[in-house]
């Protein structure tokens, strides 16, 4: 994959991470309303956990697209003088 495409995809993935963090906050729920249950947890907890899981997957994908330079190739060996 070309470098420009990788950067664009990585930026989209990181933007999606930000959106998921905003969606995980239960401010869209009506205060004081009875929370339905999902997997034995209040639904807002299940939504938050699902968002955090998706954030972990998207963050891992973004790191896979990140080129990390090998610093040892730039530095001479310590034993050489």
C-alpha positions in Angstrom: 0.0 0.0 0.0 1.3 3.4 -0.9 2.5 5.7 1.9 -0.1 8.4 1.2 -3.0 5.9 1.2 -1.7 4.3 4.4 -1.6 7.8 6.1 -5.1 8.5 4.9 -6.5 5.2 6.2 -4.6 5.6 9.5 -6.2 9.1 9.9 -9.6 7.7 9.2 -9.1 4.9 11.7 -8.0 7.3 14.4 -10.9 9.6 13.6 -13.2 6.6 14.1 -11.5 6.0 17.5 -12.5 9.5 18.6 -16.1 9.0 17.4 -16.3 5.7 19.3 -15.0 7.4 22.5 -17.7 10.1 22.2 -20.4 7.4 21.5 -19.3 5.4 24.6 -20.4 8.3 26.9 -24.0 7.7 27.9 -25.1 11.3 27.5 -27.7 10.3 24.9 -29.7 8.4 27.5 -32.7 10.0 29.3 -31.7 10.7 32.9 -33.5 8.6 35.5 -34.9 6.2 32.9 -34.9 2.5 33.5 -31.9 1.0 31.7 -32.6 -2.1 29.7 -30.2 -5.0 30.4 -27.8 -6.5 27.9 -25.6 -9.5 28.8 -26.5 -9.0 32.5 -25.2 -5.4 32.4 -27.1 -2.1 31.9 -27.2 -1.4 28.2 -25.0 1.7 28.5 -22.2 -0.4 30.0 -22.5 -3.0 27.2 -22.3 -0.1 24.6 -19.3 1.4 26.4 -17.5 -2.0 26.5 -18.3 -2.7 22.9 -16.9 0.8 21.9 -13.7 0.2 23.9 -13.2 -3.2 22.2 -13.7 -1.6 18.8 -11.2 1.2 19.8 -8.6 -1.5 20.6 -9.1 -3.2 17.2 -9.0 0.1 15.3 -6.0 1.3 17.2 -4.2 -2.0 16.5 -5.0 -1.6 12.8 -3.7 2.0 12.8 -0.4 0.8 14.4 -0.1 -1.9 11.7 -0.2 0.9 9.1 2.4 3.0 10.9 6.0 2.9 9.6 8.4 2.9 12.5 11.9 3.5 11.4 14.6 1.1 12.7 16.9 3.4 14.7 19.6 0.7 15.0 20.3 1.1 11.2 21.1 4.7 11.7 23.4 4.3 14.7 26.9 2.7 14.5 27.5 -0.3 16.7 28.8 0.4 20.1 31.7 -2.0 19.6 33.0 -0.1 16.5 35.6 2.7 17.0 
